[in-house]
Every structure is written in structure tokens, then in C-alpha cells.
Amino acid sequence: MDPNNPVSMSLSQQREILHKQIGDLRLSLRSSETQANFSETISDEKLRQLIDQRVVGIYRSTIDGELVMANMALARTFGYDSPEEMMESVTNIGTQLYVEPERRQAWCLFFQNQEMIGPVLWQGYRNNHELLWLEEHARVIRGAHGHILGYEGVVLDVTERYTQEPLSQNFDQKVKLVEETDSTDSVKANEQLRQDLADAQQMIATLREQLDRFHVAAMGSQEGLWEAHPLPDQPWDSPETPVWYSAQFKALLGFEEPEFSPVLASWSDRLHPEDREPVFKALRDHIEHRVPYEVESRLKTKQGVYRWFKGKGQAIFDERGTFIRGGGTIRDITDQKESEEAVKRKHALLTTVVEGTTNIIFVKDHEGRYLLINSTGAEIFGHTIEEIIGRTDVEIFPKGTHPLFTKYDEDVIHKKTPQSFEIDVEDVGAVSRTFLVTKEIFVQTDEGLEGLFCIARDITFSKAAELTIREREKRYRAIMENAYDLIAEVDEFATFLYASPNFEEVLGYAPSNLIGSNIFSFVHSEDRAGVVEEFTQGMQAAGSGRSIYRYRHQNGKYRWFESTGRE
């Protein structure tokens, strides 16, 4: 038996070849499924590349022979640099890949009576017209009504096996199905191989479905995806480490597809100088110590502007614990960071206002827990701010509540009635201080709950001053009301604002009747001009004046008066 002649090979030898092909295919598919499930950071392109890691060529074509799916192994077999190049170039498998196009037609006839064929041996061309031998297993793809839509299968390059010696047998025999029908065991074995191939093809269909689902998810995602594997003889952080970046990753940085090289440096060179070391430290901790990788950093866009991104990732290790690949995502959080900065600025401003005042300021939630209190309030409490926040009055004052902090709380929170009141508080050394307290409803908008907001102002000194003024005013009025002289207060228009009680006794006018009248209306007409002039000069000079004039009694008679005035 000639091992280089496919027709002279025994069934067991052919079965061994087919098992190797199916084994390679299963290994590739299982590896694909395992890695596809580890993370949502692998794109449809990367899933296809996982299959490309084995020698098995995988394809799908239309009924007319146009390629609609090919993996890297198939592309390399036929001399193309990529599956995309091959699919773009090959529009008719029979005329472009077969040495004898009619053999493709004969191949298609097999599917008139069966769903699956293989192994089939045929001779084809590389894109440089170099000859090659191939073994193929394929199945038909049918529509909902049973009509043929196309074909899919696996192809193995066996050129080296069959080019050592010319094939002398009739070529028609070379393309027949390798079957031995004279042995029951052989038929069963062939059926088992068919089942194995069907299982492998089902795995392809399952993976394709997963790939399609991921493709849809990736297109709708706002996150940029990346996947990297270090070079064999280079450290993982080498600038030349190959990295796949999704279209969304590039778009987030303002780049089109061709503008972003698939290497680590394309990303790392765009890190903000202040963020580079922390980011790479986080990556080292993840790879070397398995610390979860999640960082925030700034990346320079194509426009030269830095934007904030949150990055997450997951490393993959082999059975020896060696890092072999990793993938992850980036998400633009610039708006979030700007909002956080705005909140920080507002908080800093609030802190400045709250801590810069001598008033007591505090906020409670609907359950009476302190959400905020300033240093002035904490000092009255006799506790630190940290000891107060999150606690209730009952917890802070176990022996009895403090009236300044608790009075009218129920009315404000439950009855939604604002309160304003004065309260005396005994300070250190039994010194009494008076506070003007205002309590109003406070709404926690995020939770929709209500609480209480309070400002308490120390009015001890103003109250003392007010009492002093009242006492002085009281004494002053007592003097005025008991003096024999007539005492009056007028405005700049000489209108009575005040008249002492003895106006009634001396001139017969009740003080209340004089309020609002002009003080000069009672002066004798011959004296009025001089008195008005003296009054005007005194107002302009902000000084005092002295006048002698006649003033009319209620009975119509005039009496002489000497008066002095001061602004």
C-alpha cells in the first residue's frame, strides 16, 4: 500500500487522518468557547481568530460558490494574507480555486441525495497559481423550506503527503468518497466519523451564534474594547505588544479605523504623564498578584484634549500560571468627573460658608440623624463633628435632649411648619447665652425624603444692647414727660414727630393732635420768617439754633417763647 497515494490508503489510515482533523477542530472550538466566555472584551473578529490558531480551514459559501466566511487557516492555505482579502477576491470557488472547475460541479451533485460528504480529495490553486492537494468535509445549508442556500465545511492542506509520487490512478477515483462497503465494522466506523464531523460542525454553528450575539452587543456598547497578547520573547509591557482595539475604542479617542496602530504604544503613549505610572502599576499588580484591574486615567484624544476614562481588564493565564493574554474595556467618564469636580467645588464652598460663620448650622434627616453640623454647633454639643454625624439626639444626649437642637423638630419634620424662636442656653461656666433659632424643612431630593435644616444665631450681645437702649429710652422719655420745658421732635420739613405731654398744659394742645402738623403754623406771622430761616440754617449746618418768637395758644392768644434746637 502506498502511503502517498490517497486511493491506496486503508480505511484505518484515512480514519486516522479524519480524526486528526476533527480533533484539531474541536480543540480550536473548545478553546474558543472557553475564552469567549471569560469576558465581554473579545470581539467577533477575535473570536474568528481563535479558530484561526489551528491548521483547519473553515469556510461558508453561497450555492454559486461565493465565499461569505473564511478563517485565517483557509486564507493562508490559498496564499492570502487575511480572510477578508480572500473573501473579497474569491467570487467563484469552482473557477478560481479548482484546477478543474467541473470537479466543483460534481462535488455539488453529491448533495442532491445527502446532507454531508467527506473526505473528498481535490486539487486546487493558490493565488500565485501554485498547485496544492486538499481534503474536505462539508455539509449543505438549507432554508426553511428545504432549498439549498449554500455550503460550509472544513478543509485540510495535504499537499506534502501527495506530491512525493505522481498519482497514477484515474482522477475520478481521487474525488470519490473514501468508504469501504464490504465491511460492517467499516460502515459503522464511517458513520461514527460522520457523526463526529456533524458534532464539530454544530460546534461551529454554536460559536457563530455566540459571535453574532457578541457582535450586536459590541456595536451597541458605549465602551471601547481591547485584547492583547504579549510577544514570546518580549515583556508584556513592551510598546510593540500586539493589541486589538475595537472601532468604538478608537472612536472614543477621535480616531478612524486605520489611524490607530494595533500595538500597546498606541494607547500607552496617550496616557497623561501623571497617570502613566499608576496605571502600569495597577496592570503589574493585576498580572503579578491577581489584584483586580480597575483604574481611572486621562487619555489624549486625536484633538489633543485629555478626557477621563475608566478602564477594566482581566488577564488570562495558562496552566503554569503564565500570563498569555488579556482583555478589557474603557469607558468615557469625563462628564462624570466634571460633575464630581463641580460637587467638590460646591462642597468646598459650602464648607467655607458653614465653617466661616459664628452661627450654629446643622441638618438632620427624617429619622433625626445628623447629616451635617459645623464646628460651632459641635462645640455647643461638647463633641467632635465625627462623633455627631450619623447619630441621633437620643444617642448623643442619653440623659436628656438639648432644647436648642430638638425643640419643635416634630412640628418642622412631620407638620412641615417652619419655626423661629429664641432660647437661652447655659454655656461653660454657667454663663447664659441667647440664640435666635430658625428651623425649616429640608428635602433630600435623591431619596425623596424630608429632614430638617437649622440656623441658630447667638444674639446674646445684641439682646443686651437692645435692653440697654430700651432702658435709656425709658429714662429719656421719663425726663421729657416730666420736664416743664416744651420738648418736640420734627423732621426736615418741620412736621411734628413727637410732642411732650406739657404742650397741653402750657398751650392747650393735646400732643396727639399736634403729630403730623407743621410746627411753624402756630408761630406769629411777623416772627415766622425769622424762625424758618434759623431752622433752615441749623439743618444745613447740622448744628444748633436759638430763636425768640410768639406762639399761639389754643384760645387764640400769643405767648412769648425762647427755643433752642439741634439736629
Sequence and secondary structure as in RCSB ss.txt:
>XXXX:A:sequence
MDPNNPVSMSLSQQREILHKQIGDLRLSLRSSETQANFSETISDEKLRQLIDQRVVGIYRSTIDGELVMANMALA
RTFGYDSPEEMMESVTNIGTQLYVEPERRQAWCLFFQNQEMIGPVLWQGYRNNHELLWLEEHARVIRGAHGHILG
YEGVVLDVTERYTQEPLSQNFDQKVKLVEETDSTDSVKANEQLRQDLADAQQMIATLREQLDRFHVAAMGSQEGL
WEAHPLPDQPWDSPETPVWYSAQFKALLGFEEPEFSPVLASWSDRLHPEDREPVFKALRDHIEHRVPYEVESRLK
TKQGVYRWFKGKGQAIFDERGTFIRGGGTIRDITDQKESEEAVKRKHALLTTVVEGTTNIIFVKDHEGRYLLINS
TGAEIFGHTIEEIIGRTDVEIFPKGTHPLFTKYDEDVIHKKTPQSFEIDVEDVGAVSRTFLVTKEIFVQTDEGLE
GLFCIARDITFSKAAELTIREREKRYRAIMENAYDLIAEVDEFATFLYASPNFEEVLGYAPSNLIGSNIFSFVHS
EDRAGVVEEFTQGMQAAGSGRSIYRYRHQNGKYRWFESTGRE
>XXXX:A:secstr
  TT TTTS HHHHHHHHHHHHHHHHHHHHHHHHHHHH S   HHHHHHHHTTSS EEEEEETTS EEEE HHHH
HHTT SSHHHHHHH S HHHHHBSSHHHHHHHHHGGGT SEEEEEEEEEE TT  EEEEEEEEEEEE TTS EEE
EEEEEEE HHHHSSS   S HHHHTS    TT HHHHHHHHHHHHHHHHHHHHHHHHHHHHHHHHHHHHH SSEE
EEE   TTS TT TT BEEE HHHHHHTT  GGGS SBHHHHHTTB HHHHHHHHHHHHHHHHH   EEEEEEEE
 TTS EEEEEEEEEEEE TT  EEEEEEEEEE HHHHHHHHHHHHHHHHHHHHHHHSSSEEEEE TTS EEEE H
HHHHHHTS HHHHTT  HHHH TT   HHHHTTHHHHHTS   EEEEEEEE GGG EEEEEEEEEEEEETTTTEE
EEEEEEEE HHHHHHHHHHHHHHHHHHHHHHH SS  EEE TT BEEEE THHHHHHS  HHHHTTSBGGGGB T
TTHHHHHHHHHHHHHHTSEEEEEEEEE TTS EEEEEEEEE 
